[in-house]
């Protein structure tokens, strides 16, 4: 239950702030898995499917963009377009992440979806490099904003005992979208199905159609009760949790009786940016170092390789551009299976050992396969098998980076913290990656591409060392215990 205990002078300015004592976080964590949680996972987790679709389409249509009589992209142009998407994701994450903590999770996951829908539809009507890059920029902005709003919402609604596995599986669903994008590209890029300058345009319209359907799925989702409590709306939070509990009982679920641990929070309208900076750079500086290391390493590792994977297949192995999608499918399968099969271990064995293991395994395997590539010992098929093996571990590693930055910082700054780490990590590792690798592939030198792989492997090994030293054991612990809310009152 929620009780308004007292009125005190608000720290964030503007009159009195109420102190609320509530057991809502504990009640959310003790809920059995139900239809409600499945709806949360499907309606919100589909963001990663959309991102996977977008990234895969960008990679698999690279050859079509180069052959398009309208666009006639070079390899460098393909890399530039990939970087434009990531730059939009960076700025969108920061801007929409800031709004998410101020205006609420629910409002923002509708706004960001709308931005994505309009921009990806507009991409289909691009007429030159700069229009294509501009529309990809806004597509990325919508997806980047989704990451902040969605990660924070899922973390705050899913029970602590399965938070790790759920988060990894949801992030791994990126590759369901990747597989869908690959299959769509195989069909739509076939000249027998659509003209060369129409196939890639139709491919980008797929995301817009999916986004439209998602709008309706999200209408039944509530605002985060945890966010409502800290923003002075405890009665609304209580009504939402009570409705969830009532629905579970109506479907035959047994809900454990209380009493449950309570937290005392001082309500606030918003969290000043200076307090956000203090939290990240002073109060939780070691956690910030871990988050930056994990996000930057996985961003370079993934974006550098995947955004240019089609170019490697086409330029070094002679795979026809229209057939690239078939090589993405086993690659995507490895990425889905990694979080699905390893995810439980992040809740049982623990966060630190599993994060370090998956990062280190990814780096070592990339270095080994990169050497085989440089020596010309791989075919298109064995290269794909190598990628499938590497990214079985790398997918779990990358997903654990999002899990880490979304559960180890206080509630009041969670969305903006996710946005900050996504933005900085992607800015450091993601934007530069496609440009660098696009240029390396353009050179036609296997040894130069191998040097890029070695750099990515080194980043992953360094991140593994950082998490072993400063990582947080957050498995099966309530969010309020992992990171004490800034508004907590003793």
N, C-alpha and C positions, 0 to 999 in steps of 0.2 A: 504494500500500500504506500501511498504518497502522503506526506504531511508537510504543510508549510509551517516552518518552525519560528521564524523571526524575520524581521526586516533590518537590514544593515545598509550603510552607505555603500553604494555600488563602486567597485574598483574600476569598472570600465567607463565610469562617468555617467552623469544623467540621473541622479536621484537614488532611491533606495533599491537594494537588491535583496530578494528573498533568499533565505536559506531553506533548502528542501532536503528532507530525509526520506529516502526511498529504498525499497528492495527490488526495484524493477530490473537492474542489471542481473542480479542473482536469479530472478524468476525467468528471465530470458535464457540464461545459461543452463537452467535445469530442465528446460522443455525437451520432450522426446522429439526425434525427427518426425516431421509430419508433412502433409500436403502443402502447408503454408511455406515451409522451408524449401520444398521443391519448387514452388512458384517463385520464390525469391531468387533461387539459383538460376532458373530458366529465364525469367524476365529480365534479370539484371546481368547474369553471366553471358548472355548472348552478345554483349558488347565485345567480348574477346573473339567471338565467332566473326563478327563484323570486321574487326581489325585484321584477323587472319585472312578474311576474304579480300580486304583491300590490299594488304601487303602482297598476297599471292598473285592477285591480278596484276599489280604493278610489276611483279617479277616475270610472270609468265607472258604478259603482253609486250614485254620489252622488244622482242623480235618484231612483233607486229607494228609497234610504234616506229621502229627503224624503217620498216618497209612501207609504212603508210604514205600514200602520195600527198597527203595533206601535211603531215608532221615531219617525216624524214629525220627522225632523231638519230644522233650519234650515241655511242656508248656513254660519253660524258654527259649528254643531254638526259639519258636515262638515269644516270647517277644524280644529276641536278634535280630531276623531278622527285626522286626518292628522298633527297635531302629536304626539298620543299615540304613534302608530307610530314617529315619528322620535325621540321622547324615549326610548322603549324601545331603539331601535337605538343611541343614544348610550351609554346606561348598559350595555347588553349588550356593546357593543364594548369598553368599558374593562374591565369585569369579566372577560369571557371572553378578551380579549387578554392580560391579566395571567396568567390561567391557562395560556394557550397557550404563553407563554415558559417557564413553570415545569413544566408537565406534558407538553408535547409537542403537536405539530400534530395527530397522528392522533386522540388521545383527544378533543380538543376539537371536531374537525369532526364527530364523532358526537354529542357532547353538545348542541352548538348546533343540529344538525339535529333532534334530539328535542324541544328546546324549541319550535322553530318549528312542528313537526308538530302538537303538542298544542294550541298556542295558536291556530293558524289554523283548526283544526277546531272549537275552542271558539267562535271568532268567529261561526261559522254558527248558533250557538244563543243569541246575544245577545238580551236582552229589553228593554234600555233604553240610553240614551246611555252611562251609566257602565260597564255591563258590556261594551258594544261597545268603548269606549275602553280598558278594562283588558285585554281580550283582544288588541286591536291593539298595546298596549304590549308584551306578552310576545312577540307575533309579531315585532315590531321587534327585541326583545332577541335572539331567535334569529338573525335575519338579520344584525344588527350583529356578533354574535359570530362568525358565519360569515365575514364580511369579514376579520377579523383572522387567523383560522386558515387560511383558504383562500388569501388573498393571499400570506402568508408561505410556505406550502407550495409554491405554484406558482412563485414567484420562485426558490426553492431547488432546484427539480427541472428547470426549463426551461433549455436551453443559452443562454449569454449572447448569442450572435449573433442570436437570434430572440426575445429576451426582451421587447423593446418591442412588436413586432407581436402576439405571442401574448397579452400582457397586455391590449392595447387591444381585440383581438377578443373575448377572454373577457369583459371589462367591457361591451363593446358588445352581448353576447348578452343583457343585460338586456332589450333591446328585442324579442328573440324571445319572451320571456315576456310582454312588453307586448302584442305582437300576439296571442298566445294568449289573454291575458286579455280583450282587446278582442273577439275572436271569440266567446269563451265568454259574454261579457256580452250580445252581440247575440242569441244563442240563448236564454240562460237568463232574460234580462229581458223576453223577448217574452211578453206575457200569454197568448198562444195556446199557449205551451209550458208555463209554470208560473205559478201564482198570484203576484201582485205581492209577497207577503210570503215566498214560497218561493224565487224566482229568485235573489235576492242571497245567500241562505243557501247554496244549492247552489253558487254561484260560489266562495265561500270554501272549500268542501270540496275543490276541485280541487288546491290547493296541498298539502293533507295527503296526497292520493293520490300525487302526484308525489314528495313527500318520502319516503314509504314505499318507493318503488321505488329511490330514490337510496341508501338504507341498504345495499342489496345490492351496488350498483355500487362503493361505497367500500371494501368488505371486502378487495378485492385490492390496495389502495394501501398502500405502505410508509410508515413514519415518515420524516421528512426526515433523510437522512444527515448533513447539516450540523448539525442540532440534536443528533443523537446524539453526534457528536464532541465538541461543547462541553460535553455533560453526562456525560462520562466513560464513554461506551459505544462506543468506536471499533470493537470487534470486530463489533458489530451493524451499524454503518454500513458496514464493509467487506463484510459478507455481503450486504447489500442491493445495493450497487453492483455487486459481482461477479455477483449473480443477474441484474441488469438487463443487464450486458454479455454474459453467457452467453445470455440470451434473444435479444438482438440478433444475436449470431453465428449462433444456431440458425435465425434467419429470413433469413440471407443478408446481413446488414449487415456492412460492413467498418468496423472500429474502429481508428483510428490508434493506432500503438504509441507508448509513452512513450520516454524518461522525461518526466514532467510536473512543472511547478512545484509545490513543496510549501509548506504553511503550518504554522507551529508555534503551537499553541494550548494555553493552560492550561485544563483542564477545570473546570467549576463546576456546582454543583447548581442555582443560581438566580442572578439578578442583582438586587441590592438596589434598591428603588425610588429611593433617594438617588442611585445611580449612573445610573439611567434619567433622573432629573431633570437630573443634571449633563451627561449626554450631549446631551439635547435643548436645554437652556437655556444651556449654556456651550460644550461641545466642538463642537457642530454648530449653533450659534445661527443662522447665515445659512440653513442648510438648513431649520431649523424655521420661519423666516419665510416661505420659499418654500412649504413644505407648507401652512401655515395660510392663506396668501393663495389658493393654488389650491383647497384644499378648501372654504373658506368661500364663495368666489365661485361655484363650480360648484354647491354645495349650495343656495344661495339661488336661483340661476338655474333649476335644475331643479325643486326641490321647490315653490317658489312658483308656478311656471307650471304644472307638470304635475299637481300635486295639485288644482288648481282649473280645469284646462283644460275639463273637462266643464261646469263652472258657466258659463264664458264662452260655450260653444256653446249651452247651454240658455237662459241669461238674456239674452244679447245678440243671438244669431242665431236663436233659436226652434227649435233642433234638438230633436226629441223625445228624452227620456232614453234610451229603448230603442235609439235609432239612433246614440248617441254612439260606440259601438265602431267603426263604419265609418270615422269620421274619425280614429280613433287608428291605423288600419292604415298609411296613407301616412306619418304622423308617425313611427311605429315603423320603417318601411322606411328613412327618412332616417337615423335613429339607428343602425341596423345597418350601413348602407353606409358611413357616415363612418369608423369605426375600421377596417373591412375594407379600404377603398380607400386611406386615408391612413396606415394603420398602418405599412407598410413604410418610409415616409419618416422615421418616428421612429428607425429603426435605420440609415438611410443618410444622410439630410440631417442628422439629429441631434435630440437632445431639445430643447435650448433654442429654436432657431428654430421648430420645429414646434409646441411647446407655446404659445409666444408668439403665433404666427400663428393657431392655432385659437381661442385665447381672445379675441384682438382681433377676429377675423372674427365670432365669435358675438355679442360686445357690440355691434358696429356694426350688424349685421343686426337685432338685437332692437330697437335704438333706431329704426331706419328703419321696421320693420313696426309698432312700437308707435305711431308717429306716424300711419301709415295707418289703424290701428285707431281712434285717437282722433278722426280726421276722418270716420269712418264710410265709408271707401272700400273696405273689404274685405267680402266675403261669407264664409259658413262655408267654402266651398270654397277661396277665395283665402287665407283665414286659415290653413287647413290647409296649403296649398302654402308659405306663408311659414314656418310652423313647421317643415315638412319641410326646407327649405333651411337655416334657422338651426341646427337640431339635427344636420344632417349634420356641421357643424363642432363644435358644442357637445358632441356625443357623444364625439368623439375628444379634445376638451379635457378633459372630465370623466374619461374613462378614463386620460388621461395624469397626472391628479392622483393617482390611486391607484397608478399605476406609479411616480411620483416618490417618494411617501412609503414605498413598500415596497422600493425598491432603494437609497436613499441613506442608510440608517442601518444601524448594525452588526447582525450576526446576533443577538446576545444580546438586543437590545431591539426586533427587527423587528416582531413581532406586536403588542407594546404600543405601539410607535410608530404603526403603522397604526391601531390602536384610538384612540390619542390624537388623531391628526389627523382621523380620521373623526368622533370625538365632538365635538371642539371646532369643526371646520368645520361639521358638521351642526347643532350647538347654536347657532352664530352665524347660519348661513345657512339652515338647513333647518327648524328648529322654528318660528322666527318667520315664515318665508315663507308657509306655508299659512294661518296665522292672519291675517296682514296682508292677503294677497290675498283671502281669504274675506271680510274686512270691506270691502275696496275694491270687490269685485264686488257685495256686498250693497247698497252705496250706489247702484248703478245708474249711476254716473258714469264715462264712458269716459276723461275727463281724469285722474281719480284712478287708474284702472287703468294708464294710460299713465305716470303718475309712478312707479308701482311698477316698470314695465318699464325706465324710465330708470335707476332705482337699481340694478337687476340688471345692466344694460349697463355702468354705471360700475364695478361690482365686477369684471366680467370684464376690462375694459380695464386696471384697476389691477393685477390679477393678471398680465396679460401683461407689464406694465412690471417687476414684481418678478422674474419668472422670467428676463427678459433681463439683469437686473442680477446676480442671485445664483444662477441655475440651474446645475445640474451636468451636464457632458457625460458621461452614463453609458452611451451607446450602445456595444454590443458589448464592454463591459468586464466582467470577472468581478466578482461582488458583493463579494468580499474586497478588490478593488482600488478599487472605488467607495467603500466604507466599510470601513476597517480594523477587524476584529473587536476588541472590547474585551479579549478573552482572548488576542490575538496576542502572541507572544513573539519578540523579535529573535534 
